[in-house]
Amino acid sequence: MTMILPHIHLRNPYRIPKDLASLVVARDRVCIYCQNDFAPIGPKGNRRASWEHIINDVNLITLENIAVCCTGCNSSKGVKNLRAWLLSPYCTMNSINAHKLAPVALAALQFQIRSDSETHNHGNLVVQESIIFGSSQNTQAETPENAA
């Protein structure tokens, strides 16, 4: 199945139901990560539209996990989880952080951070969150020793 709308042309090898694909394409008018416009139908390159599984699970076909992003961001993200990818040189070079994400991607990131905080070193998460969210706040984890 191929979705053709005025702003993008997408093959659908993931068998995304047509109704869901239409909702996603209507919602994601620009890349959900870098916010750049998609290249018009025809040109090849990093700005063509592509399907994205925000959480890398091809069996998770929901409005919260299926999105449209540019091929540049999709290729760079690959199978990395969103939080790890936002710390990558590609995101740094392209000024991609949580403030730039579309709401669907930001919700996935926030869910991932909440889930990861239960199993990871808190100090490391604070540093990563400050980078991802573009914060210039103190990134030192609060401990009993430095809380006073």
Helices and strands as residue ranges (DSSP letters): E 2-5, E 8-11, H 18-27, E 49-53, E 66-70, H 71-77, H 82-86, H 89-93, G 98-100, H 103-117, H 122-132
